[in-house]
Amino acid sequence: MSSETAKAALISAAKEARVRAHAPFSKFKVGAALETAAGEIVTGCNIENASYGLTLCAERVAIFKAVSEGQRKFTALAVAVDTDELTPPCGACRQIIWEFCGDIPVTMANLAGRTETMQMSDLLPKAFDGRFLSDS
């Protein structure tokens, strides 16, 4: 599968996941699709809570779902929203994406067909991760 075909499939899966979002408070539905090194796609949607602080973003749902199923290597992520301006992952998601996925490409997409792909290192420059915690 070509990289453009794979990206299109990832965006399509993110858009489908967005439909399942539980966003009764903000009405801001987000879908995410994560590609594993084996070529599988794992999806997630945002799931809100009345306290907002307990809300989980679509990107973290997809990553945690994949990790809980034994996946550990990821190659790309797509995030889909219904906004004119493309919406990047929030700060908490950027940290989780970096720690679990590394410097992968992240494609932001809207329902009108606009897309932009950025490397995680551009979305989260000077990232903090486990290498700062080692004793050596």
N, C-alpha and C positions, 0 to 999 in steps of 0.2 A: 504494500500500500504506500503510495507517495506521501510525502510529508504534508502536502496540501489536502489530500484526501483524509489523512489521519486527523489533521487540524479541524476539518469540516465535521468529521464524525464526533470529535470531542466537543465542539461548539453545539452541535445538535443534541448531544446527550446532556449538556449543561442546560440548554433551553428546556428540554423535557423534564429535568429535575426541578427546575424553577417552578413548574406548574404544581408540584407537590409541597411547596414551601408553606409553612404555618406562620403567617405574618398578620395576625388579626389586629395588631396595634399600629404598626408603622405602615402596613400595606406595601412594604418594600420587599418584594419577593426576589430571591436570588437563587440561582442554581449553579452548581459546580460539577465539573467532570475531571477526574484525575486518571491519567494514563499510567499504567504500571509498566515496568521494564518488559514484562511478558506480553504487552499489547492489550491487556484487559482494561476496561473502563469502569471505574468506580465513581458513583455519583453521590451528591449530597445537596441538601437544600437548607436554607436558614429555618430555624425553629425558634420562635419567639416565646418569651415568658413575660407575664405582666410586670415583673421586677426589672426587666431589660438586662440587668447584669447577669442573669442566668441564661440569656439568649445565646444560641450557638449559630455562628455563621456557616454558610454553605461550604466554604472551603475547608473549615475545620471538621465539619461532619464527614465530608468525603475522605479526608486524610485519616481521621480516627477510625472510620468504618473500614478502610483498606488495611490499616495497621492491625485492627482487631481481627481481621481475617487472615493475618499472616504475611501480608505484602510489606516489603521493606524498601523496594527500589522503584522510583517514579521518574517518568521522562517528560511529562507536560501536564499543564492544568489549564482549564478554560472556565471562565466565570461569565454567567449571562444575567443581564438585568434588563428592565424595561425603562430605560432612561435615554434621553438624547445624548447626554455626555457619558462616555464610557466610564465605568466605575471600577477603580482598582481595589484590591483586597485591603481591608482595614489593617491597622498596625499589629493587632494581636494575630491575625491570620498570616501576615507577612512573616512574623517570627516563627510560627508553626510551620509554614511552608518551607522556610529556610532550614529549620532543624530536621524536618522529616524528608524533604525533597531536594535540598541543596539548590544549586543555581540552575533551575529548570526554566523553560520559557512559560510565561503566563499570558494567556490570551484573554483579553477583555472583549466581550461582545454585547451588543444590544439586540433587541428583537427586530430592528429595522435593517439588520445586516452589516452594521459597522463593526469593525474589529481592529484591535491593536494588540500586538504581541511585544512583551518586554521580558528581558531576563530578570530573574529574581535579584541578582546583584545590582541591577539598576533600580528596582523597586525598594530594595533594602540595602543601601550602601553601608559599609562598615558594620556588618551584621555581628551580633553577639551570638556565640554558640559554645559548644562543649570544649573547644580548644582553649578557651580562656580559663577553664576550670581544672585543667590537668596540672599535676605536680611538677612536670618537667619543664 
